[in-house]
Amino acid sequence: MFLKIRRGRNLDVTIRGKLSDLIQRAAWVLAGGRSSRMGTDKALLEIEGQPLVLRVADRLAEVCGSVAIIGEGTLSNPGQYANLGLRVVPDSFPGLGPLAGIEAALAATSAEANLIAACDMPSLDASALEALFAAGGDCAVPRHADGRIEPLCAVYHRRIHARVRELLESGIRGVTEALRLLETGGFALRYVQVTARDTFANLNTPEDLARYRAEYSWEQKRG
């Protein structure tokens, strides 16, 4: 099935998949981080006139029934995501990093399965995201051949919310450490083999951004 939806005035996307599956899934884009290596808020950097956070939202919307942004912006501009046409949910633990963003998404969601991704992964594709949903478990996380994982583009079941909040309150900040504690605490983690390395590539620096813009422009001209 192909389902055309409009989310606000700026995001018009086509969703692929069974409607019953999409309704049970929610997507959340983590924004509002420090972006120290980029030097400016990555979420609002534009590629072909589209903010990066909306480009990622487009990718997630291909496999989910709803998409929202986690994070209200920076201290100097707390409402900077308000006009992007998507629901914006603030962190319950502001300033504590992406684990706090995951907690906020799981606190706000009504969906069982939640795809939570950083705002700087514009190369995500539907097939890789569908593989995460298909893996099941309490968390489904991409894993590279060398053992590296991608916890900031993963599916989290809402039943882990209470434990994630407990970990934050106990002083845990790292997502990888939180996943380890979830697994040793009896939650089911599923690791999904990454087949295309660039799918989960982050844009962390101005050089990364320039490279992606050049590659995207070349692909558009070739297509």
Backbone as CSV, one residue per row, in Angstrom:
resi,resn,N_x,N_y,N_z,CA_x,CA_y,CA_z,C_x,C_y,C_z
1,MET,0.847,-1.189,0.000,0.000,0.000,0.000,0.879,1.235,0.000
2,PHE,0.462,2.281,-0.725,1.102,3.574,-0.674,0.091,4.560,-0.105
3,LEU,0.473,5.265,0.934,-0.431,6.170,1.619,0.164,7.559,1.608
4,LYS,-0.558,8.518,1.054,-0.069,9.888,0.993,-0.626,10.648,2.185
5,ILE,0.247,11.282,2.950,-0.209,12.037,4.106,0.460,13.398,4.107
6,ARG,-0.139,14.326,4.806,0.441,15.650,4.990,0.596,15.891,6.475
7,ARG,1.811,16.271,6.878,2.085,16.554,8.281,2.460,18.022,8.381
8,GLY,1.491,18.843,8.765,1.746,20.262,8.796,1.866,20.814,7.389
9,ARG,2.383,21.994,7.276,2.407,22.640,5.956,3.680,22.360,5.182
10,ASN,4.704,21.782,5.851,5.993,21.640,5.199,6.402,20.222,4.853
11,LEU,5.669,19.224,5.356,6.108,17.846,5.164,5.000,17.051,4.504
12,ASP,5.212,16.695,3.253,4.243,15.947,2.483,4.959,14.711,1.964
13,VAL,4.596,13.529,2.472,5.373,12.337,2.162,4.464,11.190,1.772
14,THR,5.065,10.224,1.103,4.367,8.996,0.769,4.858,7.889,1.683
15,ILE,3.934,7.221,2.358,4.270,6.139,3.275,4.039,4.814,2.567
16,ARG,4.982,3.886,2.753,4.886,2.566,2.150,4.639,1.540,3.250
17,GLY,3.752,0.603,2.995,3.542,-0.465,3.956,2.079,-0.670,4.270
18,LYS,1.813,-1.632,5.145,0.453,-1.920,5.548,-0.020,-0.875,6.533
19,LEU,-1.230,-0.379,6.330,-1.753,0.665,7.199,-1.817,0.196,8.641
20,SER,-2.177,-1.063,8.876,-2.274,-1.578,10.240,-0.924,-1.548,10.939
21,ASP,0.163,-1.820,10.195,1.501,-1.760,10.779,1.898,-0.323,11.089
22,LEU,1.598,0.568,10.168,2.008,1.960,10.341,1.368,2.593,11.561
23,ILE,0.102,2.280,11.814,-0.605,2.871,12.941,0.040,2.478,14.262
24,GLN,0.628,1.300,14.313,1.246,0.817,15.551,2.678,1.305,15.725
25,ARG,3.159,2.106,14.799,4.535,2.599,14.845,4.565,4.125,14.938
26,ALA,5.514,4.637,15.693,5.743,6.079,15.747,7.218,6.343,15.521
27,ALA,7.518,7.474,14.913,8.906,7.866,14.675,9.194,9.176,15.395
28,TRP,10.420,9.292,15.884,10.839,10.453,16.651,12.236,10.855,16.186
29,VAL,12.402,12.136,15.848,13.694,12.653,15.403,14.307,13.449,16.545
30,LEU,15.507,13.041,16.958,16.200,13.721,18.045,16.910,14.957,17.512
31,ALA,16.573,16.119,18.052,17.166,17.381,17.624,17.566,18.184,18.868
32,GLY,18.228,19.307,18.642,18.526,20.190,19.762,19.807,19.886,20.501
33,GLY,20.646,19.007,19.940,21.927,18.723,20.580,22.906,19.883,20.425
34,ARG,24.094,19.705,20.976,25.065,20.797,20.964,25.692,21.036,19.589
35,SER,25.756,20.022,18.748,26.326,20.162,17.396,27.679,20.866,17.435
36,SER,28.521,20.505,18.401,29.766,21.242,18.621,30.718,21.152,17.436
37,ARG,30.801,19.992,16.784,31.721,19.852,15.652,31.210,20.549,14.403
38,MET,29.883,20.680,14.275,29.308,21.359,13.122,29.368,22.871,13.297
39,GLY,29.290,23.341,14.547,29.352,24.770,14.809,28.029,25.486,14.753
40,THR,26.968,24.775,14.403,25.622,25.340,14.359,24.633,24.202,14.494
41,ASP,23.369,24.496,14.749,22.367,23.455,14.942,22.193,22.648,13.656
42,LYS,22.581,21.377,13.703,22.511,20.528,12.514,21.092,20.379,11.997
43,ALA,20.126,20.358,12.891,18.743,20.070,12.499,18.221,21.038,11.452
44,LEU,18.706,22.280,11.497,18.175,23.314,10.600,19.062,23.584,9.385
45,LEU,20.159,22.870,9.258,20.965,22.995,8.043,20.161,22.511,6.844
46,GLU,20.263,23.208,5.738,19.424,22.890,4.586,20.177,22.120,3.510
47,ILE,19.467,21.171,2.916,19.944,20.437,1.747,18.874,20.584,0.677
48,GLU,19.242,21.229,-0.412,18.274,21.524,-1.477,17.048,22.248,-0.918
49,GLY,17.280,23.160,0.029,16.204,23.974,0.576,15.381,23.329,1.679
50,GLN,15.722,22.118,2.076,14.961,21.407,3.108,15.820,21.225,4.368
51,PRO,15.305,21.623,5.545,16.065,21.407,6.777,16.387,19.929,6.972
52,LEU,17.563,19.661,7.501,18.021,18.288,7.692,17.051,17.486,8.549
53,VAL,16.485,18.098,9.567,15.560,17.375,10.440,14.327,16.903,9.671
54,LEU,13.874,17.679,8.684,12.726,17.255,7.884,13.110,16.210,6.852
55,ARG,14.336,16.263,6.376,14.810,15.227,5.450,14.821,13.866,6.153
56,VAL,15.306,13.849,7.398,15.289,12.609,8.169,13.850,12.200,8.484
57,ALA,13.012,13.170,8.821,11.601,12.867,9.090,10.924,12.228,7.885
58,ASP,11.266,12.690,6.698,10.746,12.075,5.468,11.080,10.590,5.413
59,ARG,12.336,10.264,5.729,12.768,8.865,5.676,12.001,8.021,6.693
60,LEU,11.836,8.533,7.885,11.148,7.775,8.927,9.665,7.626,8.615
61,ALA,9.095,8.640,7.991,7.671,8.603,7.673,7.320,7.552,6.639
62,GLU,8.315,7.037,5.919,8.051,5.987,4.945,7.633,4.680,5.618
63,VAL,7.961,4.521,6.908,7.682,3.252,7.573,6.896,3.420,8.876
64,CYS,6.495,4.647,9.201,5.792,4.900,10.464,4.534,5.733,10.233
65,GLY,3.593,5.595,11.146,2.324,6.306,11.016,2.334,7.717,11.544
66,SER,3.334,8.077,12.338,3.441,9.448,12.848,4.914,9.785,13.016
67,VAL,5.207,11.081,12.933,6.576,11.554,13.110,6.537,12.818,13.963
68,ALA,7.437,12.900,14.935,7.549,14.088,15.775,9.013,14.379,16.055
69,ILE,9.275,15.584,16.519,10.617,16.021,16.871,10.748,16.030,18.390
70,ILE,11.877,15.528,18.894,12.187,15.609,20.315,13.218,16.705,20.518
71,GLY,12.911,17.685,21.365,13.845,18.778,21.643,13.256,20.105,21.231
72,GLU,13.332,21.080,22.109,12.722,22.380,21.834,13.665,23.388,21.215
73,GLY,14.904,22.994,20.964,15.841,23.935,20.374,16.983,24.230,21.318
74,THR,17.649,25.335,21.086,18.791,25.718,21.910,18.356,26.677,23.007
75,LEU,19.250,26.931,23.946,18.934,27.867,25.025,18.648,29.261,24.487
76,SER,19.363,29.638,23.418,19.165,30.979,22.862,17.921,31.078,21.986
77,ASN,17.447,29.929,21.488,16.276,29.940,20.603,15.445,28.692,20.863
78,PRO,14.722,28.647,21.995,14.044,27.416,22.406,12.894,26.997,21.508
79,GLY,12.365,27.901,20.701,11.217,27.551,19.871,11.540,27.399,18.407
80,GLN,12.792,27.123,18.073,13.212,27.191,16.674,12.648,26.072,15.801
81,TYR,12.093,25.023,16.391,11.497,23.948,15.599,9.978,24.079,15.477
82,ALA,9.420,25.120,16.054,7.965,25.232,16.144,7.293,25.406,14.790
83,ASN,7.997,25.953,13.811,7.379,26.266,12.519,7.699,25.253,11.432
84,LEU,8.137,24.066,11.807,8.515,23.057,10.816,7.351,22.160,10.412
85,GLY,6.202,22.312,11.043,5.034,21.524,10.641,4.911,20.183,11.324
86,LEU,5.758,19.909,12.321,5.700,18.662,13.064,5.495,18.938,14.549
87,ARG,4.886,17.988,15.230,4.778,18.074,16.682,6.182,18.110,17.293
88,VAL,6.369,18.955,18.294,7.651,19.052,18.988,7.436,18.701,20.457
89,VAL,8.214,17.728,20.951,8.104,17.258,22.337,9.389,17.617,23.070
90,PRO,9.314,18.325,24.193,10.536,18.681,24.925,11.094,17.511,25.728
91,ASP,12.382,17.562,26.011,12.999,16.589,26.902,12.455,16.762,28.315
92,SER,12.241,15.643,29.007,11.913,15.703,30.432,13.152,15.989,31.253
93,PHE,14.333,15.634,30.689,15.618,15.848,31.345,16.492,16.679,30.413
94,PRO,16.214,17.977,30.269,16.957,18.783,29.292,18.446,18.837,29.603
95,GLY,19.243,18.793,28.518,20.676,18.910,28.661,21.406,17.623,28.989
96,LEU,20.686,16.490,29.053,21.309,15.226,29.429,21.563,14.305,28.243
97,GLY,21.474,14.832,27.031,21.879,14.061,25.871,20.802,13.187,25.264
98,PRO,21.199,12.341,24.306,20.224,11.567,23.536,19.440,10.545,24.352
99,LEU,20.008,10.025,25.435,19.229,9.095,26.257,18.001,9.789,26.830
100,ALA,18.143,11.066,27.169,16.993,11.843,27.639,15.969,12.031,26.522
101,GLY,16.454,12.147,25.286,15.528,12.247,24.159,14.751,10.970,23.953
102,ILE,15.426,9.831,24.113,14.745,8.537,24.003,13.689,8.414,25.088
103,GLU,14.029,8.830,26.308,13.058,8.784,27.408,11.844,9.651,27.104
104,ALA,12.081,10.839,26.557,10.974,11.745,26.241,10.038,11.145,25.197
105,ALA,10.627,10.507,24.179,9.808,9.874,23.145,8.958,8.753,23.734
106,LEU,9.567,7.919,24.567,8.836,6.782,25.140,7.785,7.249,26.146
107,ALA,8.014,8.392,26.769,7.017,8.943,27.685,5.823,9.506,26.923
108,ALA,6.081,10.031,25.726,5.024,10.703,24.966,4.242,9.772,24.046
109,THR,4.798,8.604,23.749,4.232,7.771,22.690,2.986,7.008,23.122
110,SER,2.129,6.731,22.155,1.013,5.793,22.351,1.222,4.544,21.503
111,ALA,2.331,4.511,20.763,2.644,3.371,19.899,3.504,2.357,20.648
112,GLU,3.359,1.089,20.280,4.180,0.053,20.893,5.622,0.139,20.408
113,ALA,5.805,0.256,19.109,7.142,0.281,18.504,7.493,1.704,18.096
114,ASN,8.685,2.159,18.517,9.080,3.547,18.297,10.456,3.616,17.642
115,LEU,10.483,4.165,16.449,11.727,4.348,15.715,12.285,5.712,16.108
116,ILE,13.434,5.703,16.771,14.032,6.935,17.286,15.373,7.131,16.590
117,ALA,15.529,8.287,15.931,16.723,8.512,15.121,17.260,9.919,15.320
118,ALA,18.573,10.063,15.211,19.213,11.371,15.247,18.848,12.158,13.991
119,CYS,18.945,13.477,14.106,18.521,14.348,12.998,19.566,14.466,11.905
120,ASP,20.713,13.781,12.055,21.815,13.985,11.103,22.113,12.744,10.270
121,MET,21.067,11.935,9.998,21.233,10.709,9.211,20.360,10.775,7.952
122,PRO,20.740,11.556,6.961,19.874,11.748,5.791,19.862,10.594,4.806
123,SER,20.733,9.581,4.983,20.814,8.491,4.013,20.014,7.257,4.414
124,LEU,19.219,7.347,5.470,18.405,6.208,5.898,17.474,5.767,4.779
125,ASP,17.236,4.457,4.674,16.294,3.974,3.661,15.281,3.025,4.287
126,ALA,14.162,2.893,3.623,13.022,2.163,4.180,13.338,0.705,4.452
127,SER,14.124,0.068,3.595,14.393,-1.357,3.781,15.190,-1.600,5.056
128,ALA,16.167,-0.753,5.339,16.941,-0.896,6.572,16.072,-0.651,7.795
129,LEU,15.167,0.305,7.702,14.292,0.613,8.832,13.273,-0.505,9.056
130,GLU,12.759,-1.061,7.973,11.820,-2.183,8.104,12.492,-3.384,8.773
131,ALA,13.779,-3.591,8.503,14.497,-4.702,9.123,14.547,-4.555,10.636
132,LEU,14.605,-3.332,11.114,14.604,-3.101,12.557,13.261,-3.483,13.172
133,PHE,12.181,-3.101,12.526,10.858,-3.476,13.034,10.674,-4.990,13.001
134,ALA,11.185,-5.612,11.962,11.012,-7.058,11.811,11.773,-7.846,12.871
135,ALA,12.805,-7.245,13.456,13.638,-7.960,14.422,12.916,-8.262,15.731
136,GLY,11.919,-7.428,16.086,11.191,-7.646,17.332,12.024,-7.300,18.554
137,GLY,11.668,-7.895,19.697,12.380,-7.620,20.936,11.957,-6.310,21.572
138,ASP,12.656,-5.946,22.656,12.385,-4.682,23.339,13.155,-3.528,22.705
139,CYS,14.296,-3.836,22.115,15.084,-2.861,21.374,15.679,-3.575,20.167
140,ALA,15.645,-2.934,19.017,16.280,-3.482,17.817,17.272,-2.446,17.306
141,VAL,18.552,-2.830,17.277,19.641,-1.880,17.044,20.501,-2.338,15.872
142,PRO,20.820,-1.445,14.926,21.737,-1.820,13.843,23.133,-2.101,14.393
143,ARG,23.812,-3.117,13.822,25.176,-3.437,14.233,26.030,-3.678,13.000
144,HIS,27.190,-3.013,12.958,28.124,-3.164,11.846,28.943,-4.448,12.022
145,ALA,29.611,-4.850,10.962,30.411,-6.070,10.986,31.532,-6.005,12.013
146,ASP,32.030,-4.803,12.320,33.107,-4.654,13.293,32.601,-4.544,14.728
147,GLY,31.287,-4.692,14.910,30.715,-4.660,16.248,30.132,-3.338,16.676
148,ARG,30.421,-2.277,15.945,29.849,-0.969,16.287,28.330,-0.995,16.119
149,ILE,27.631,-0.314,17.022,26.173,-0.274,16.932,25.697,1.151,16.668
150,GLU,24.453,1.257,16.256,23.839,2.549,15.935,22.598,2.747,16.817
151,PRO,22.799,3.047,18.110,21.646,3.177,19.008,20.793,4.411,18.759
152,LEU,21.304,5.345,17.932,20.520,6.540,17.621,19.816,6.430,16.282
153,CYS,19.613,5.206,15.848,18.628,4.899,14.812,18.172,3.482,15.100
154,ALA,17.264,3.349,16.022,16.868,2.039,16.531,15.393,2.053,16.899
155,VAL,14.838,0.853,17.042,13.427,0.720,17.446,13.381,0.357,18.928
156,TYR,12.615,1.138,19.680,12.479,0.939,21.121,11.010,0.697,21.457
157,HIS,10.735,-0.368,22.201,9.372,-0.662,22.637,9.033,0.209,23.838
158,ARG,7.813,0.683,23.879,7.473,1.615,24.951,7.501,0.973,26.337
159,ARG,7.502,-0.370,26.420,7.525,-0.999,27.739,8.850,-0.807,28.473
160,ILE,9.898,-0.346,27.774,11.164,-0.115,28.460,11.229,1.273,29.093
161,HIS,10.190,2.095,28.923,10.266,3.490,29.361,10.621,3.635,30.836
162,ALA,9.933,2.907,31.698,10.168,3.064,33.137,11.626,2.785,33.490
163,ARG,12.198,1.758,32.875,13.584,1.415,33.166,14.542,2.475,32.625
164,VAL,14.272,3.003,31.439,15.112,4.064,30.885,15.087,5.288,31.803
165,ARG,13.919,5.621,32.292,13.819,6.769,33.212,14.613,6.503,34.498
166,GLU,14.514,5.288,35.017,15.278,4.933,36.218,16.780,5.080,35.975
167,LEU,17.232,4.659,34.809,18.653,4.757,34.494,19.099,6.215,34.444
168,LEU,18.301,7.068,33.825,18.622,8.494,33.792,18.695,9.068,35.198
169,GLU,17.727,8.717,36.008,17.681,9.242,37.374,18.834,8.726,38.230
170,SER,19.395,7.588,37.849,20.526,7.032,38.596,21.868,7.571,38.120
171,GLY,21.850,8.403,37.085,23.076,9.018,36.608,23.620,8.470,35.308
172,ILE,22.980,7.477,34.720,23.421,6.941,33.425,23.115,7.961,32.332
173,ARG,24.097,8.210,31.460,23.912,9.179,30.386,24.108,8.571,28.994
174,GLY,24.971,7.590,28.873,25.268,7.020,27.570,24.215,6.028,27.118
175,VAL,23.838,6.109,25.848,22.827,5.197,25.315,23.366,3.773,25.248
176,THR,24.620,3.617,24.860,25.201,2.274,24.782,25.241,1.616,26.158
177,GLU,25.610,2.375,27.168,25.630,1.846,28.529,24.213,1.488,28.986
178,ALA,23.243,2.327,28.638,21.855,2.033,28.998,21.380,0.740,28.338
179,LEU,21.756,0.530,27.085,21.376,-0.704,26.399,21.996,-1.925,27.076
180,ARG,23.241,-1.799,27.486,23.898,-2.910,28.182,23.146,-3.258,29.478
181,LEU,22.749,-2.231,30.215,22.041,-2.460,31.470,20.631,-3.004,31.233
182,LEU,20.005,-2.566,30.159,18.701,-3.126,29.801,18.824,-4.618,29.504
183,GLU,19.854,-4.961,28.735,20.035,-6.365,28.353,20.362,-7.243,29.563
184,THR,21.256,-6.781,30.420,21.590,-7.574,31.605,20.435,-7.608,32.598
185,GLY,19.507,-6.659,32.451,18.340,-6.628,33.329,17.159,-7.438,32.819
186,GLY,17.359,-8.145,31.719,16.318,-9.053,31.253,15.523,-8.598,30.046
187,PHE,15.802,-7.404,29.545,15.107,-6.954,28.346,15.768,-7.583,27.111
188,ALA,14.955,-7.804,26.079,15.431,-8.486,24.875,15.952,-7.475,23.857
189,LEU,17.265,-7.514,23.612,17.865,-6.692,22.570,18.081,-7.537,21.326
190,ARG,17.753,-6.977,20.179,17.985,-7.632,18.908,18.954,-6.770,18.100
191,TYR,19.968,-7.406,17.549,20.939,-6.684,16.737,20.733,-7.045,15.272
192,VAL,20.625,-6.026,14.444,20.355,-6.201,13.019,21.604,-5.840,12.236
193,GLN,22.093,-6.775,11.437,23.329,-6.571,10.691,23.175,-5.448,9.668
194,VAL,24.112,-4.525,9.685,24.137,-3.437,8.711,24.729,-3.963,7.413
195,THR,23.993,-3.826,6.329,24.465,-4.331,5.040,25.048,-3.232,4.154
196,ALA,24.643,-1.990,4.385,25.186,-0.859,3.623,25.709,0.171,4.614
197,ARG,27.022,0.317,4.681,27.649,1.131,5.720,27.154,2.569,5.727
198,ASP,26.943,3.146,4.550,26.592,4.557,4.472,25.158,4.854,4.904
199,THR,24.322,3.837,5.038,22.928,4.060,5.405,22.800,4.842,6.703
200,PHE,23.671,4.539,7.674,23.573,5.158,8.991,24.642,6.227,9.216
201,ALA,25.202,6.757,8.136,26.242,7.773,8.253,25.684,9.061,8.852
202,ASN,26.476,9.654,9.761,26.101,10.923,10.388,26.797,12.089,9.685
203,LEU,26.145,13.234,9.731,26.783,14.468,9.277,27.213,15.233,10.523
204,ASN,28.485,15.091,10.890,28.981,15.677,12.138,29.760,16.967,11.950
205,THR,30.339,17.159,10.765,31.219,18.302,10.532,30.805,19.038,9.261
206,PRO,31.283,20.281,9.082,31.013,20.979,7.825,31.506,20.191,6.611
207,GLU,32.608,19.451,6.764,33.129,18.645,5.655,32.167,17.508,5.305
208,ASP,31.591,16.876,6.324,30.589,15.827,6.082,29.399,16.392,5.317
209,LEU,28.959,17.572,5.727,27.812,18.208,5.081,28.111,18.544,3.629
210,ALA,29.291,19.121,3.375,29.670,19.485,2.009,29.746,18.245,1.125
211,ARG,30.297,17.155,1.672,30.409,15.915,0.904,29.024,15.365,0.552
212,TYR,28.114,15.375,1.546,26.775,14.854,1.291,26.048,15.720,0.262
213,ARG,26.152,17.036,0.396,25.488,17.924,-0.565,25.985,17.666,-1.983
214,ALA,27.303,17.479,-2.120,27.869,17.232,-3.441,27.389,15.907,-4.010
215,GLU,27.371,14.863,-3.185,26.923,13.552,-3.644,25.439,13.563,-3.990
216,TYR,24.649,14.260,-3.166,23.209,14.323,-3.427,22.935,15.072,-4.722
217,SER,23.645,16.177,-4.923,23.456,16.958,-6.146,23.833,16.133,-7.370
218,TRP,24.933,15.368,-7.270,25.361,14.533,-8.395,24.334,13.455,-8.696
219,GLU,23.794,12.837,-7.650,22.774,11.796,-7.854,21.520,12.372,-8.486
220,GLN,21.132,13.589,-8.056,19.944,14.222,-8.638,20.152,14.507,-10.121
221,LYS,21.327,14.979,-10.475,21.591,15.278,-11.892,21.635,13.990,-12.709
222,ARG,22.239,12.948,-12.139,22.323,11.671,-12.861,20.952,11.067,-13.050
223,GLY,20.080,11.227,-12.012,18.741,10.651,-12.091,17.835,11.415,-13.021
